[in-house]
Amino acid sequence: MPIAYLTRRERFSAAHRLYKQELTDEENFRLFGQCSHPNWHGHNYELFVTIKGEVNQVLGYVVNLKVVSQIIKERIISKLDHKNVNIDVDFMKGVLATTENLAIAIWKELEKPLSDVGAQLHCIKIKETENNFVEYYGD
């Protein structure tokens, strides 16, 4: 059977700060630059969730993308949009709020629910700025 890759894009806005509590503000600034600002900073993120699977010969698709979208909105977007990643997001508690770590955490949040509806997670891509993005393909 043919394998297809499908990508769903969602958007969210969130604040975060890159810092380690055990370091001074000066040490954090040396490590993380402006991203360590004590009053936070934010981004308008784009999230791309790519799944793969066999194309159902009867239905003509891998999985209903409305179902995929609903899972992403419930498990990820509702928890991140207009929130502080360091403070408000349960699946980021105790994790340095880099885009890399966010991609890994989103993967962990989505892998099982997507699998339960017949979709195999292939890639999480997060576009943080016009020039910077992270792609994560699982362990």
Secondary structure by P-SEA (a helix, b strand, c coil): cbbbbbbbbbbbccccccccccccaaaaaaaccccccccbbbbbbbbbbbbbbcccccccccccaaaaaaaaaaacccccccccccccccccccccccaaaaaaaaaaacaaaaaaacccccbbbbbcccccccccccc
